[in-house]
Amino acid sequence: MNTRELEKILIRSYSGDKEQRIVEFLNLCYGAWGDLKEWKWRNVLYPTFESDNIVMAETGGKIVGYGALFFRDLYIPHVGLLHTATLGDAAVHPKFRGRGLYSRITYETRMPIAKSKGAGLLFLHTQKGSVTHKANKKRGFVEVHYPVYIKVINAKVVLEAELKEFVERDGFLRKILGENFDLDVNGANITISLKGEKEKPADRTVVRIVIDEKALPFLVKLKASGKAGVMTYLAALLISRAVKLKLIHTATLITQAVREVPRFVRYLCT
């Protein structure tokens, strides 16, 4: 897609007739994002919601980009109330990434909207080290660190969602794992079928990762780790048997699978 074709993409404000398509689009981009009820609760039912707080990029009648804004007043001691805006969920269709569409949605559309509504500060949340994080820093965003506490209350749900997204986005894993990738959480086997794949013979090669729930808090430490740190943490998890790797059939798959497991484990925590 060239620059001229990108410029033809229409960016417009939210309209009620596209709600279900927005949710489907977010689930496509994020994996297990949520349902229509959750989307309405986050956006339409937000106290300061207005139609132009949601922007969509469309071409050929299809949504290829999305971005949300949230407004609230922040009390600052000795200053008073300050009107602020937060950049919420943003997504670009996989086939349209790397073409500047995120910049159009964010810097050319949402930021001007926030400024026109009197916002003095603009906030956003990104994963440190990600492409978005680096791009926003270049645009003048300043990092502000504050404590965040996370408690996993259903490990099976968390791991199933993350694993499904990870496998579906990784062409190499799809190739070596075939149709199914099995995850075992405390003995409760989960089989995820990849869409659009033909059935494989019964004796197909199988790779299974078995993760005990007690490993989850420990896995969080991998988020800020480099390659050496990831391998160290993974080795500790394997030795403690909190994470187990099971391979069936083809011996040559072992090298490939071992190479992919650290990347997968780190991905669970990002």
Secondary structure, DSSP 8 states (H G I E B T S, - for coil): --HHHHHT-EEEE--GGGHHHHHHHHHHHHSS---HHHHHHHTTTSTT--GGGEEEEEETTEEEEEEEEEEEEEEETTTEEEEEEEEEEEEE-GGGTTSSHHHHHIIIIIHHHHHHTT-SEEEE---TTSHHHHHHHHTT------------S-HHHHHHHHHHHHHHH-HHHHHHHTTEEEEEETTEEEEEE-TT-----TT--EEEEEE-GGGHHHHGGGGG--HHHHHHHHHHHHHTTSEEEEEES-TTHHHHHHHHHHHHHHHHT-
